[in-house]
Amino acid sequence: MRRVAILSLHTSPLAQPGVGDGGGMNVYVRELVSALAHAGVDCTTYTRTWDKDLPKEILVEPNHKVVHIPAGPVDLPKEHLVDVVPEFTDNVLHHINAQGGTDIVHANYWLSGLSGHSIKHELNVPLVSTFHTFARVKALGGDPEPELREKAETEIIGCSDAICVSCTEEERQFIELYGNPPGRIEIVAPGVEHAFFAPGDKRGARKALGLGDGPVLLFVGRIQPLKGADVAVRSLAALNRKDAQLLIVGGASGTDGEREIHYINSLIDEFSLNDQVRMVEPQAHHMLSTYYRAADAVLVPSRSESFGLVALEAAACGTPVIANAVGGLLTIVEHGRTGYLVPDRNPELFARHMATILDDNSLATRMSFDAAERARGYTWSFAAARLRRAYADLTSRDRVVCK
C-alpha cells in the first residue's frame, strides 16, 4: 500500500469552511484524501494545531488519519505562520519517521510547500505540490502578496516533482506566469459529492430556510475583498427589484475580514437594501446544498479563482452560476448554457444576467438541467484516480533536483 504524507499547515481539512481561513481548500483536501483512502492509499494529513483541546490524532476513516502538529501558539495569525514552518517541519518529520516513513509528500498551499521542500530532501521522496492559489495570479486580480511568498513559490516550483492544477485554464495561466517547471504538471480537477449536491425541490428548500416565493440570489464564501461579496450587493442594487433577496453565506476571513463586513453593511445601507439582504453565518458543508437549491442564481464575483468549488457545487444542484470570467470559473461555467461569465466583475452586467434568468423560466430550466449534467463529470473518485497514477509514476522516476 502506497503511503502519502499530506501537508496542510495553515488550515485543517476538518475545519468549518467559511470560517477564518477555512474554504474550498479545506473541502478539497478532505474529500480528495477520503477518495484516495477509499482507493487503498494510506494517507496521513498533517495540519498545525489550532486549538489546545484538539486530540493529537484523529482517524477519520480507514487509511485516512489527521495529525495535529504543534507549531507556535494556537492563535498565531496567518501572516506569521511562515515563522513556524521549521518547527512544523521538524515535528512532521519526527512523526513520519516514527511511523516507518512515507512514499510521497504532497503539499497544499505555499506554506506547506516550504515544509514539503525540506521533507523531500530529508527523506529523498517525491514532492507533489498543489498551490490552490499563486501569488502572481492574485496580483493580476488586484491582491498583491508579499515578495517572500512569490520567492518561496518559485523555489517550491523548482523542486516539485509534480505540480497539480485544477484545469487547463489554470495550467495555461501557470505556464504564462511561471514558465515550464522542471517537474510534471498534472491536471487534477476537484470533484463534488453528488450524494449531497444534486438537484432537488426548490420550494422545499425555501421552506426549510424560511424564504418566500420571490427571486433568491446567493453568495457563498469567506467575507474578504478577494471573494467579492460587495459586488453581489451592488449587483442586487443594479437589478432594482424590490421582490429579490440576496443571501450572503460566510464569515469574516483574514486581516480585512471584519473591515469587509463593515463595508458590505455600509453598502446595504447606502442602497437601502436592508430588507433584501440576509447575512447568514457559515454553514456545515453538506447544508449548503439546501441554499443552492433554494436560489435562482449563485453569484461568484471573485477577483481570482483557481477553480471555484462553490460554482461547481451550485451547478451540481442545478442552479445557474453567474461568475467573474477568471481562472477555473472559465472551465466550470459555460456562458449562455449553464450560467454567465462577466468580465471585470461588472455589477451592471451581473444584474442584466440575473434579470435574464429571473424573467425567462424556460431558459432557467434549461440552464438548470445543463448545469447539473455538466457537473456530473466531476467526481472525487476520478480526481483520486488521476492522482494515484501520478503518484505511481513519480515513485519510479528520478527526482527533480533543485537548481
Backbone torsions as a table, in degrees:
resi	resn	phi	psi	omega
1	MET	NA	128.7	180.0
2	ARG	-73.2	136.9	-179.6
3	ARG	-107.4	132.3	-178.6
4	VAL	-128.6	130.0	173.9
5	ALA	-96.7	112.7	179.7
6	ILE	-95.5	126.3	179.8
7	LEU	-105.5	126.4	175.1
8	SER	-140.9	70.9	-169.5
9	LEU	-58.6	-49.7	-164.1
10	HIS	-87.7	-13.5	179.6
11	THR	-153.2	140.4	-176.5
12	SER	-85.0	139.1	175.6
13	PRO	-65.7	-12.7	179.2
14	LEU	-94.2	-3.6	-178.9
15	ALA	-75.9	155.7	-179.6
16	GLN	-69.6	117.5	175.1
17	PRO	-60.2	144.1	180.0
18	GLY	91.1	-2.8	179.6
19	VAL	-117.1	129.3	179.1
20	GLY	57.8	-123.2	180.0
21	ASP	-93.1	4.6	-179.5
22	GLY	-74.8	128.7	-179.9
23	GLY	-161.2	-144.9	-177.5
24	GLY	-60.6	-32.1	179.8
25	MET	-64.1	-38.4	178.0
26	ASN	-58.8	-47.3	179.8
27	VAL	-63.4	-44.8	-179.3
28	TYR	-56.3	-52.0	-177.4
29	VAL	-64.3	-47.0	-177.1
30	ARG	-60.9	-49.4	-174.6
31	GLU	-73.3	-37.6	-180.0
32	LEU	-68.5	-42.3	178.6
33	VAL	-65.0	-38.7	177.0
34	SER	-60.6	-43.0	179.0
35	ALA	-66.2	-37.8	175.5
36	LEU	-62.8	-42.9	179.9
37	ALA	-62.0	-42.1	178.6
38	HIS	-62.7	-27.9	-179.2
39	ALA	-87.7	4.2	174.8
40	GLY	95.7	15.5	176.2
41	VAL	-94.8	131.4	-179.8
42	ASP	-83.6	106.2	-172.9
43	CYS	-112.6	131.7	171.7
44	THR	-123.1	119.9	179.2
45	THR	-98.1	125.6	179.6
46	TYR	-104.4	123.1	178.4
47	THR	-134.6	155.8	-177.0
48	ARG	-72.7	140.1	175.8
49	THR	-64.4	118.4	-175.4
50	TRP	-115.2	1.7	177.0
51	ASP	-150.1	133.4	-174.3
52	LYS	-65.8	-19.3	-177.4
53	ASP	-94.3	4.3	-179.9
54	LEU	-70.2	140.4	172.1
55	PRO	-68.0	153.1	-178.3
56	LYS	-64.0	-40.0	-179.3
57	GLU	-133.9	144.3	175.5
58	ILE	-129.7	121.3	173.8
59	LEU	-86.0	103.4	-176.6
60	VAL	-71.2	-42.2	178.8
61	GLU	-167.9	170.6	177.9
62	PRO	-53.3	133.7	-179.4
63	ASN	71.2	9.6	-176.0
64	HIS	-136.4	103.6	-176.7
65	LYS	-125.8	139.6	175.1
66	VAL	-111.4	128.3	-179.5
67	VAL	-116.0	127.1	177.9
68	HIS	-90.9	122.4	-173.6
69	ILE	-106.7	121.3	176.5
70	PRO	-65.8	130.4	178.2
71	ALA	-162.2	94.6	179.8
72	GLY	78.8	175.7	178.6
73	PRO	-59.9	147.0	-176.3
74	VAL	-63.1	-28.5	-177.2
75	ASP	-100.3	24.6	-178.7
76	LEU	-63.8	126.7	179.1
77	PRO	-62.0	151.8	-176.2
78	LYS	-58.1	-36.4	-176.7
79	GLU	-68.0	-12.1	178.6
80	HIS	-106.4	2.4	-176.6
81	LEU	-65.5	-28.0	-179.8
82	VAL	-59.3	-26.6	-178.6
83	ASP	-70.7	-21.8	-176.9
84	VAL	-105.1	8.6	178.1
85	VAL	-57.6	-44.2	179.3
86	PRO	-60.4	-41.4	179.0
87	GLU	-65.0	-43.9	177.7
88	PHE	-58.7	-46.2	-178.1
89	THR	-60.9	-47.0	-179.7
90	ASP	-59.9	-41.9	-178.0
91	ASN	-72.8	-33.5	174.3
92	VAL	-66.0	-45.3	178.2
93	LEU	-58.4	-41.8	179.4
94	HIS	-60.4	-43.9	-178.6
95	HIS	-68.6	-43.1	179.4
96	ILE	-60.0	-46.4	-179.4
97	ASN	-64.1	-36.9	178.8
98	ALA	-67.2	-25.9	180.0
99	GLN	-92.4	3.1	176.7
100	GLY	94.8	13.6	174.5
101	GLY	98.9	-175.0	178.3
102	THR	-149.2	159.6	-179.8
103	ASP	-96.7	-26.9	-176.3
104	ILE	-143.4	145.6	167.4
105	VAL	-117.9	128.2	-176.1
106	HIS	-122.8	111.2	-175.1
107	ALA	-98.3	138.5	177.3
108	ASN	-117.0	120.3	-178.9
109	TYR	82.1	160.0	-171.7
110	TRP	-67.7	-33.3	178.8
111	LEU	-63.0	-44.0	175.7
112	SER	-66.0	-32.7	178.5
113	GLY	-61.7	-38.2	175.9
114	LEU	-59.7	-42.7	178.5
115	SER	-67.9	-45.1	-179.2
116	GLY	-62.1	-35.2	177.4
117	HIS	-57.7	-47.3	179.9
118	SER	-67.0	-41.6	-178.1
119	ILE	-65.7	-37.0	177.2
120	LYS	-55.4	-47.7	-177.0
121	HIS	-72.8	-33.8	-179.6
122	GLU	-68.7	-39.1	-174.5
123	LEU	-105.2	-7.8	-177.4
124	ASN	55.7	54.0	176.7
125	VAL	-124.6	158.6	179.3
126	PRO	-65.5	147.1	176.1
127	LEU	-111.1	122.8	173.4
128	VAL	-108.6	133.8	-177.7
129	SER	-124.0	129.9	169.7
130	THR	-119.9	112.9	-173.0
131	PHE	-84.9	-26.1	-179.5
132	HIS	69.9	-47.6	169.8
133	THR	-139.6	151.1	178.0
134	PHE	-117.1	143.6	-178.7
135	ALA	-58.1	-43.8	-176.5
136	ARG	-69.4	-32.5	176.8
137	VAL	-68.9	-43.2	179.3
138	LYS	-63.3	-37.0	179.3
139	ALA	-62.6	-38.3	177.9
140	LEU	-61.9	-31.8	179.8
141	GLY	-85.9	1.7	178.8
142	GLY	94.5	17.1	179.4
143	ASP	-124.6	74.0	-177.7
144	PRO	-63.8	142.5	178.8
145	GLU	-106.5	160.7	178.8
146	PRO	-59.2	149.9	179.2
147	GLU	-57.9	-32.5	178.8
148	LEU	-56.6	-43.3	-178.9
149	ARG	-65.1	-45.5	-178.9
150	GLU	-61.7	-41.2	178.3
151	LYS	-63.9	-43.2	-179.8
152	ALA	-62.5	-44.1	-179.8
153	GLU	-61.7	-39.2	179.2
154	THR	-62.2	-41.9	179.2
155	GLU	-66.3	-41.4	-179.3
156	ILE	-66.0	-42.8	177.6
157	ILE	-58.3	-39.8	-178.1
158	GLY	-70.0	-12.8	-178.9
159	CYS	-117.2	-7.0	-176.7
160	SER	-75.0	134.2	176.6
161	ASP	-78.2	-25.4	174.0
162	ALA	-150.7	142.3	175.6
163	ILE	-119.8	123.1	-179.1
164	CYS	-92.9	128.9	172.5
165	VAL	-120.6	163.7	-170.8
166	SER	-91.5	-20.3	-175.3
167	CYS	-163.9	171.7	-178.5
168	THR	-65.3	-31.1	178.8
169	GLU	-67.1	-40.7	177.1
170	GLU	-67.0	-37.3	176.3
171	GLU	-61.2	-46.7	-180.0
172	ARG	-59.8	-46.1	-178.2
173	GLN	-66.8	-38.1	178.4
174	PHE	-61.1	-49.1	-178.5
175	ILE	-64.4	-37.9	179.4
176	GLU	-63.2	-37.6	-175.0
177	LEU	-92.6	-29.3	-173.8
178	TYR	-120.0	-10.5	-176.7
179	GLY	81.5	179.9	178.7
180	ASN	-76.2	124.8	-178.6
181	PRO	-77.7	162.0	177.3
182	PRO	-68.4	-29.2	177.0
183	GLY	-89.9	-176.0	-178.8
184	ARG	-84.0	152.0	170.0
185	ILE	-102.7	125.0	179.6
186	GLU	-114.8	126.8	175.5
187	ILE	-89.5	111.0	179.1
188	VAL	-122.9	92.1	-177.7
189	ALA	-71.0	136.4	175.5
190	PRO	-61.8	165.8	178.5
191	GLY	-117.0	-169.4	176.0
192	VAL	-142.7	142.9	179.4
193	GLU	-83.5	96.8	-172.7
194	HIS	-69.6	-14.9	175.5
195	ALA	-66.9	-28.9	178.4
196	PHE	-99.6	-44.6	-172.6
197	PHE	-101.3	96.0	-178.2
198	ALA	-152.6	158.2	179.1
199	PRO	-57.4	146.3	-179.7
200	GLY	-152.8	-174.1	-176.2
201	ASP	-76.3	114.9	-179.3
202	LYS	-64.0	-41.9	-177.9
203	ARG	-63.6	-41.4	178.6
204	GLY	-65.2	-39.3	179.0
205	ALA	-64.0	-41.3	-179.9
206	ARG	-67.4	-38.1	178.1
207	LYS	-63.0	-41.2	179.7
208	ALA	-63.0	-30.2	-177.8
209	LEU	-97.6	0.8	179.4
210	GLY	71.3	35.7	-179.3
211	LEU	-104.5	154.7	178.5
212	GLY	-90.0	-157.5	-175.9
213	ASP	-93.5	-6.7	-177.6
214	GLY	-71.1	171.1	179.4
215	PRO	-58.8	138.0	179.1
216	VAL	-124.0	124.1	175.5
217	LEU	-113.0	148.9	-171.0
218	LEU	-134.9	135.5	169.7
219	PHE	-122.1	128.8	177.3
220	VAL	-126.4	124.5	177.7
221	GLY	162.4	170.0	176.1
222	ARG	-65.7	143.9	-179.7
223	ILE	-87.9	97.6	178.1
224	GLN	-154.7	156.4	-176.4
225	PRO	-52.8	-38.1	-177.2
226	LEU	-55.5	-37.9	-172.0
227	LYS	-83.2	-22.8	168.9
228	GLY	80.9	34.2	175.0
229	ALA	-60.2	-29.3	178.2
230	ASP	-63.2	-34.8	177.5
231	VAL	-66.0	-37.1	177.3
232	ALA	-61.4	-41.8	179.2
233	VAL	-65.9	-45.9	179.0
234	ARG	-62.2	-35.4	179.2
235	SER	-67.3	-39.6	176.5
236	LEU	-62.6	-41.3	177.9
237	ALA	-62.0	-41.1	-179.6
238	ALA	-69.2	-27.9	177.9
239	LEU	-63.6	-36.3	174.6
240	ASN	57.3	48.6	174.3
241	ARG	-125.4	117.0	-175.6
242	LYS	-71.4	-17.2	-179.6
243	ASP	-89.4	-3.6	-177.9
244	ALA	-88.8	145.6	179.8
245	GLN	-126.8	140.1	176.9
246	LEU	-114.0	125.3	173.7
247	LEU	-102.2	128.7	176.1
248	ILE	-113.8	108.1	-175.0
249	VAL	-105.6	114.9	178.4
250	GLY	156.2	169.3	-179.1
251	GLY	-122.5	168.9	179.9
252	ALA	-60.6	141.1	-178.6
253	SER	-140.8	137.5	175.8
254	GLY	77.6	-179.5	-176.3
255	THR	-66.9	-23.6	-178.4
256	ASP	-100.6	5.7	-173.8
257	GLY	-60.9	-51.3	-178.8
258	GLU	-65.5	-38.6	177.7
259	ARG	-63.5	-36.7	179.7
260	GLU	-68.3	-38.9	176.7
261	ILE	-62.1	-42.5	177.5
262	HIS	-61.1	-40.9	-180.0
263	TYR	-65.3	-42.9	179.4
264	ILE	-63.0	-43.1	177.6
265	ASN	-62.2	-35.6	178.1
266	SER	-67.4	-36.0	176.5
267	LEU	-66.3	-40.4	178.8
268	ILE	-60.4	-41.8	177.3
269	ASP	-66.9	-43.4	-177.1
270	GLU	-59.6	-40.3	-177.3
271	PHE	-95.4	7.2	179.2
272	SER	54.4	50.6	-177.7
273	LEU	-110.2	17.8	-175.1
274	ASN	-57.3	-33.1	-179.4
275	ASP	-87.0	-2.2	-175.3
276	GLN	-117.2	-10.5	180.0
277	VAL	-115.8	128.6	177.3
278	ARG	-118.0	121.0	175.6
279	MET	-87.1	125.6	-175.8
280	VAL	-118.9	131.0	179.4
281	GLU	-63.7	158.2	-179.5
282	PRO	-54.0	142.4	-176.9
283	GLN	-110.8	152.2	170.7
284	ALA	-54.2	142.2	-170.4
285	HIS	-53.5	-48.1	-176.4
286	HIS	-66.5	-22.5	179.8
287	MET	-73.3	-17.8	-179.3
288	LEU	-62.5	-25.2	-179.2
289	SER	-59.1	-35.6	178.5
290	THR	-63.9	-40.5	178.6
291	TYR	-67.0	-42.8	178.9
292	TYR	-60.3	-44.6	-177.9
293	ARG	-66.4	-30.8	-178.3
294	ALA	-74.3	-20.0	-171.7
295	ALA	-88.1	148.8	171.4
296	ASP	-82.4	-29.6	178.0
297	ALA	-156.7	146.6	175.9
298	VAL	-109.1	131.5	-177.9
299	LEU	-101.4	128.5	179.3
300	VAL	-129.1	82.2	-175.5
301	PRO	-96.3	35.9	-177.7
302	SER	-61.5	144.9	175.8
303	ARG	-65.8	-38.9	174.8
304	SER	-145.8	153.1	-177.9
305	GLU	-158.2	114.4	-179.0
306	SER	-64.5	-34.8	175.5
307	PHE	-140.0	-72.1	179.2
308	GLY	110.3	72.4	-178.1
309	LEU	-63.2	-33.5	178.3
310	VAL	-58.7	-44.4	179.7
311	ALA	-63.0	-40.3	-179.9
312	LEU	-68.6	-44.2	-179.9
313	GLU	-64.9	-39.6	177.4
314	ALA	-62.8	-45.2	178.7
315	ALA	-60.5	-40.7	179.5
316	ALA	-61.4	-28.0	177.2
317	CYS	-86.7	2.8	178.0
318	GLY	80.4	26.0	-179.4
319	THR	-108.8	123.8	177.9
320	PRO	-59.8	146.2	-178.0
321	VAL	-116.5	133.3	172.4
322	ILE	-112.8	117.0	-168.2
323	ALA	-135.1	156.6	171.2
324	ASN	-65.3	140.9	-174.3
325	ALA	-83.6	72.7	-179.8
326	VAL	-140.6	155.1	168.6
327	GLY	49.3	-139.2	-177.3
328	GLY	-64.9	-18.4	178.4
329	LEU	-63.7	-25.6	175.6
330	LEU	-66.1	-25.1	179.5
331	THR	-86.9	-40.9	-174.8
332	ILE	-73.6	-44.1	-174.0
333	VAL	-95.9	121.4	175.0
334	GLU	-96.8	108.3	-171.0
335	HIS	-56.5	125.6	177.6
336	GLY	83.9	-9.1	-178.4
337	ARG	-116.1	-47.7	178.9
338	THR	-113.0	-3.3	-177.9
339	GLY	165.0	-154.6	-178.9
340	TYR	-138.7	146.9	174.4
341	LEU	-108.1	132.2	-175.0
342	VAL	-116.0	119.7	177.0
343	PRO	-71.9	138.7	171.8
344	ASP	61.5	24.4	173.4
345	ARG	53.2	41.6	-175.9
346	ASN	-75.1	112.8	-177.6
347	PRO	-59.1	-34.9	179.8
348	GLU	-64.1	-40.2	178.3
349	LEU	-70.6	-40.0	174.5
350	PHE	-55.1	-47.3	-178.0
351	ALA	-63.3	-40.3	-179.5
352	ARG	-62.3	-44.0	179.2
353	HIS	-69.3	-36.7	175.5
354	MET	-58.9	-46.1	-179.3
355	ALA	-62.4	-39.8	179.2
356	THR	-59.5	-45.0	179.8
357	ILE	-66.9	-41.8	-176.9
358	LEU	-70.5	-29.7	-173.5
359	ASP	-94.6	-8.8	-176.6
360	ASP	-126.6	93.8	-176.0
361	ASN	-62.7	-39.0	-178.6
362	SER	-67.2	-38.9	176.4
363	LEU	-64.6	-45.4	-179.8
364	ALA	-60.4	-39.0	179.2
365	THR	-66.1	-43.7	178.2
366	ARG	-63.8	-43.2	179.2
367	MET	-61.6	-41.0	179.9
368	SER	-59.6	-47.1	179.9
369	PHE	-63.5	-47.2	-177.0
370	ASP	-66.4	-36.5	178.9
371	ALA	-63.7	-46.9	-179.9
372	ALA	-64.3	-40.2	180.0
373	GLU	-63.7	-42.3	179.8
374	ARG	-65.9	-38.5	-177.6
375	ALA	-69.3	-22.8	-178.7
376	ARG	-62.4	-21.4	179.5
377	GLY	-75.6	-7.2	-178.5
378	TYR	-106.2	111.1	178.0
379	THR	-132.4	150.6	178.5
380	TRP	-69.1	-30.3	179.4
381	SER	-66.1	-37.8	177.5
382	PHE	-68.2	-40.5	177.1
383	ALA	-60.3	-42.9	179.8
384	ALA	-64.8	-37.7	179.2
385	ALA	-64.0	-41.6	176.7
386	ARG	-60.7	-42.8	-177.3
387	LEU	-70.0	-37.9	178.2
388	ARG	-61.2	-41.5	178.2
389	ARG	-63.9	-39.7	178.2
390	ALA	-64.2	-44.0	178.1
391	TYR	-58.2	-47.7	-177.0
392	ALA	-61.0	-40.6	-179.7
393	ASP	-66.6	-40.9	-176.5
394	LEU	-67.1	-35.7	-177.4
395	THR	-69.8	-12.2	179.8
396	SER	-109.0	7.3	-178.2
397	ARG	-114.9	163.3	173.4
398	ASP	-68.8	148.0	-179.7
399	ARG	-74.7	150.3	169.0
400	VAL	-68.3	136.3	-179.2
401	VAL	-104.1	130.0	179.0
402	CYS	-58.8	142.1	177.1
403	LYS	-76.2	NA	NA
